[in-house]
């Protein structure tokens, strides 16, 4: 999918609506925290990053819209490092310019989503919309949300 088409898919918008936008900009995916035990030299550690299928979150919409390939990630670091000092221990700040890059394969993200949300996803609705949808479902004796949406949606939805 071309980048501009992907951007409009993520924005749920027609291209003309955002024609004045000068460029696509990076967005924040998550904040992650790690406490790393003492080490000498280099260390590798796992950094858990929350993944969600909540389509109100721009990252989930972006990752869902990708067909394949890789997602370029830039990891920015900050924090405090405690080291051995001359009088016991010393404290140093991690410089703001410390960063790392990684290319996340889209299939990895899809595998995480499939493991936690097999064959599904979800959307957030305001309470009034959810109540109206529940009343519609109940009044027609529909047994699932999928059946409710299938009845409400046209059979052919243009791409």
Protein Blocks (a to p, Z undefined) as FASTA:
>chain_A
ZZklmmmmmnopafklmmmpmbacdddfbdcdddddddehjadddddddddfbfkbmklm
mmmmpmgdcdddddddedddddddfklpacddddfkbccdddddfklmmmmmmmmmghia
cddddfklmmmmmmmmmmnopabfklmmmmmpcfbdcZZ
